[in-house]
Structures are given as structure tokens and as C-alpha cells.
Amino acid sequence: MNQHVEAIPALNDNYIWALVQGSNCVLVDPGEPGPALEFLEAGQLNLTGLLLTHHHPDHIGGVAGIRDRHPAPAWGPDDERMPADMETVGEGDSIALPGLDTELKVMETPGHTRSHIVFHGQGMLFSGDTLFSAGCGRLFEGTPEQMQASMDKLAGLPDETRFYCGHEYTESNCRFALQVEPDNPALRQRMNQVRELRSQDRMTLPETLGRDRQVNPFFRTREPSVIEAARGREEMPDERPATVFGVIRRWKDRF
């Protein structure tokens, strides 16, 4: 039976992702209950599980309200700030999604938060706020070294992997990326595509990892053009990827 992924817009610019097969559905990072409940009701869907990447309210704020109406198991990182009655998972764990012909693996990707995880498998990556199209999450709790390592882990997944992230940030991310690499032709092409999509109020996701590695400065910290841009921004003690990452991330935070 065919399985597909649908986006449920939520809050200001969040996406709740729904994996649907037949009448069964698993939700990823429900930041508020209303849109998710409406989606389940409209499709007459049976909620069989919840996947949670990190503790921020815009990713778990809907869990209690949804489970009040649709009791279902949930999986998330080992962090006391996560919802109660949840199965904790970590690096290398696998989850057979109930009611779906899908098994996803867990990867720990600290940086945005200390306990952030992502779920991947069968050509999909649910990246929460670690990876955005043409960008990455702000370092609220982690270090540049941690986030660089997390990005490197994601870069090791197959090029054709389609990733589904937590926010519609692509247009602003591309604008910043062009500050770093103004002469990147793949980035200019992506910017044009994104502007066209957003002018029609269409989403820019999912994207493939292969294409994103051509345009995302946080994947490209070993590229001479990105290193040169970082050196022009701050004095750096070395050109290690984590050092370059830190400069680019601080630049983005002020953008």
C-alpha cells in the first residue's frame, strides 16, 4: 500500500509532518494540536504514533492535546523536558512505525539543543531544527563543534534522501547563503526557484540532501569560497570546519 508524507502548516512557519499509509498516520513534531486534529479528522485517519525531535514548544506543544483525543505511543530523545509517557530513543535505535511499512533509524544531532535527534530511513530524513533547506538551527545549547559533527553525520546519508524540516525558512536562508557565496550558481538557481514557489504561497520542502549540499553554507565549511567568506567576516585562529562553522553561524544570527 502506498505511503506518502504530507505537510500540516502550524503556528507561524512550522510544519507538522504526517506519514500516511492507508488509514494509519504517524505525526512528526506536532507544535500545536488544532491543525493536526483537523488533519486526522478530515482524512478519517488513525493516529498510530508520534515522533519528536527535541523539546522546544513549537515541536511538542500539541502532543498532550492530540493524545487526549488519539492515544498513541511517542518516541523522542532522553531529556527531562520531553513529554511524559514517551519511549526514549538514541543513536542507532530503530523504530518500526505502527501500522506503516516503515522503519526509521535514530541519529543524535546535538547543537540546536543538547539532546536533538533526527529520524531517517527509506529515503527520508525528518530533521527537526538541525537541518533546514540552505541552513541549520541556531545553537541554543550546543557548540559549533557539535553542530559541525551533526551536519557531517547528515551529509553522510545518500544524496537522494529527501529531508523534511521543521520550518519554512528556505527563502531567508538562501538570502543569507548568497552573502556567503554570491557566485555559487547552484545557490542562485535555488534562490530563483524558492522565490517563485513562495510567490505562489507554495512550500519549498522537501529538498534532497544532494542538492542542499551544493547550496547550504553549513554543509560547505570545507569549501574555499566559504572559508574565504568566513575569514573576511572574523579573524580566525585556524580553518577547521568547526571554526568556519562558528563564524558563519554567528554571521547568520545577526543577519
Secondary structure, 3 states (H helix, E strand, C coil): CCEEEEEEEECCCEEEEEEEECCEEEEECCCCHHHHHHHHHHCCCEEEEEECCCCCHHHHCCHHHHHHHCCCCEEECCCCCCCCCCEECCCCCEEECCCCCCEEEEEECCCCCCCCEEEEECCEEEEECCEECCEECCCCCCCHHHHHHHHHHHHCCCCCCEEEECECCHHHHHHHHHHHCCCCHHHHHHHHHHHHHHHCCCCCCCEEHHHHCCCCCCCCCCCHHHHHHHHHHCCCCCCCHHHHHHHHHHHHHCC
